[in-house]
């Protein structure tokens, strides 16, 4: 089994050859505008448009914690919008991150990555505005992706705290 590759750089400009799947965490209330999603929206309009449509039409679809929608943004490039946080703010029930939802979403990402023969690229999902701990998220990635032989690269922006800002 390989290890997660850690690099300094921008997860919206994934490195390497072949099909790539950029994975990130979204909230379950339809909010898009802070953290990593801003970088996605600067590069491509499709992931935000798909997320907003998915939320708007949620009464008739699977929108909710643990769900994932895949958006193709280039011939060999996809974005996975994973619903892995409840709300957008820390409150009486704790931080927004929901590790069980991220775990379920990563299981779906593993299936899609295998279908596409894709590598997976991400910021430190769930560990920015969502308030998660990388020491909890990293083993989920190992279990769901690395054990299946899927290459994973995690990107840290220079000068950042290593979080994705979800």
C-alpha positions as CSV (number, residue, x, y, z in Angstrom):
1,X,0.0,0.0,0.0
2,X,1.3,3.4,-0.9
3,X,1.2,6.5,1.3
4,X,-0.5,9.9,0.9
5,X,1.7,12.2,-1.1
6,X,2.0,15.7,0.5
7,X,3.0,18.6,-1.7
8,X,3.0,22.4,-1.5
9,X,0.7,23.8,-4.1
10,X,-2.8,24.4,-5.3
11,X,-5.2,21.4,-5.3
12,X,-7.1,23.1,-8.2
13,X,-3.9,22.5,-10.4
14,X,-3.3,18.8,-9.6
15,X,0.1,17.3,-10.5
16,X,0.8,14.2,-12.4
17,X,-0.4,12.3,-15.5
18,X,-3.7,10.7,-16.3
19,X,-7.2,11.3,-15.0
20,X,-7.5,13.3,-11.8
21,X,-10.3,13.7,-9.3
22,X,-10.2,16.8,-7.1
23,X,-12.1,16.0,-3.8
24,X,-13.3,18.6,-1.3
25,X,-15.9,19.0,1.5
26,X,-19.1,21.0,1.2
27,X,-21.7,21.8,3.8
28,X,-25.3,20.6,3.9
29,X,-27.0,24.0,3.9
30,X,-26.2,25.2,0.4
31,X,-23.5,27.6,1.4
32,X,-20.6,28.1,-1.1
33,X,-18.3,31.0,-0.9
34,X,-15.6,30.6,1.7
35,X,-12.4,28.5,1.8
36,X,-11.3,26.1,-0.9
37,X,-14.5,26.5,-2.9
38,X,-13.5,30.0,-3.8
39,X,-10.4,28.6,-5.5
40,X,-12.6,26.1,-7.4
41,X,-15.0,28.8,-8.5
42,X,-12.1,31.0,-9.7
43,X,-11.0,28.2,-12.0
44,X,-14.3,26.6,-13.1
45,X,-18.0,27.7,-12.7
46,X,-19.3,24.1,-13.1
47,X,-18.7,22.7,-9.5
48,X,-20.5,25.6,-7.8
49,X,-23.4,25.6,-10.3
50,X,-23.8,21.8,-9.8
51,X,-23.7,22.1,-6.0
52,X,-26.2,24.9,-6.0
53,X,-28.6,23.1,-8.3
54,X,-28.1,19.9,-6.3
55,X,-29.0,21.8,-3.1
56,X,-31.9,23.7,-4.7
57,X,-33.5,20.4,-6.0
58,X,-32.7,18.5,-2.8
59,X,-36.3,17.4,-2.2
60,X,-36.0,15.1,-5.1
61,X,-32.4,13.8,-4.9
62,X,-29.7,12.5,-2.5
63,X,-28.3,15.8,-1.3
64,X,-27.3,15.3,2.3
65,X,-24.4,14.2,4.6
66,X,-22.2,11.6,2.9
67,X,-23.5,12.2,-0.6
68,X,-21.2,13.1,-3.5
69,X,-21.7,14.7,-6.9
70,X,-19.1,14.5,-9.6
71,X,-18.5,17.3,-12.0
72,X,-16.3,17.0,-15.1
73,X,-14.3,20.2,-15.6
74,X,-11.9,19.0,-18.3
75,X,-11.2,16.0,-20.5
76,X,-9.2,14.2,-17.7
77,X,-10.3,16.2,-14.7
78,X,-13.2,15.8,-12.3
79,X,-14.3,17.6,-9.1
80,X,-16.1,15.6,-6.3
81,X,-18.4,17.8,-4.2
82,X,-18.7,15.8,-1.0
83,X,-21.2,16.7,1.7
84,X,-19.2,16.3,4.9
85,X,-20.1,19.1,7.2
86,X,-23.4,20.0,9.0
87,X,-24.0,23.7,8.6
88,X,-21.2,26.3,8.5
89,X,-20.5,27.3,12.1
90,X,-19.3,25.9,15.3
91,X,-22.1,25.8,17.9
92,X,-23.5,24.0,20.8
93,X,-23.2,20.7,18.9
94,X,-19.5,21.3,18.1
95,X,-17.7,21.9,14.9
96,X,-19.4,21.4,11.5
97,X,-17.3,18.5,10.3
98,X,-18.9,15.1,10.2
99,X,-16.3,12.4,10.0
100,X,-18.9,9.6,9.3
101,X,-20.2,11.6,6.3
102,X,-16.7,12.1,5.0
103,X,-16.0,8.4,5.4
104,X,-19.1,7.5,3.4
105,X,-18.3,10.1,0.7
106,X,-14.7,8.8,0.4
107,X,-16.1,5.3,-0.2
108,X,-18.0,6.7,-3.2
109,X,-14.9,8.6,-4.3
110,X,-12.9,5.3,-4.2
111,X,-15.5,3.7,-6.5
112,X,-15.5,6.5,-9.0
113,X,-11.7,6.8,-8.9
114,X,-11.4,3.1,-9.7
115,X,-13.9,3.4,-12.6
116,X,-12.0,6.3,-14.0
117,X,-8.6,4.9,-13.2
118,X,-8.0,8.3,-11.6
119,X,-5.7,9.6,-8.9
120,X,-7.3,11.7,-6.1
121,X,-6.2,15.2,-5.2
122,X,-7.4,17.3,-2.3
123,X,-6.6,20.0,0.3
124,X,-6.8,18.8,3.9
125,X,-10.5,18.0,3.6
126,X,-12.7,18.9,6.5
127,X,-9.9,20.6,8.5
128,X,-10.4,24.3,7.6
129,X,-13.7,26.1,8.3
130,X,-15.3,22.7,9.1
131,X,-13.1,22.4,12.2
132,X,-11.9,18.9,11.7
133,X,-8.7,17.2,12.8
134,X,-6.3,15.8,10.2
135,X,-5.4,13.0,12.6
136,X,-9.0,11.8,12.2
137,X,-9.4,12.4,8.5
138,X,-6.1,11.0,7.3
139,X,-6.9,7.4,8.4
140,X,-10.3,7.6,6.6
141,X,-8.4,8.4,3.4
142,X,-6.0,5.6,4.0
143,X,-8.8,3.1,4.6
144,X,-11.0,4.1,1.8
145,X,-8.5,5.0,-1.0
146,X,-5.0,3.8,-0.3
147,X,-6.0,0.3,0.6
148,X,-7.6,0.1,-2.9
149,X,-4.4,1.2,-4.5
150,X,-5.7,4.7,-5.4
151,X,-3.0,7.3,-5.5
152,X,-3.8,10.4,-3.2
153,X,-2.0,13.7,-3.2
154,X,-2.8,16.3,-0.5
155,X,-1.9,19.9,-1.2
156,X,-0.9,22.6,1.3
157,X,-0.8,26.2,0.1
158,X,2.4,28.0,1.0
159,X,1.9,30.0,4.2
160,X,-1.4,28.3,5.1
161,X,-2.2,26.2,8.1
162,X,-2.7,23.2,5.8
163,X,-6.5,23.4,6.0
164,X,-9.0,23.4,3.2
165,X,-11.3,26.1,4.5
166,X,-14.5,24.1,3.9
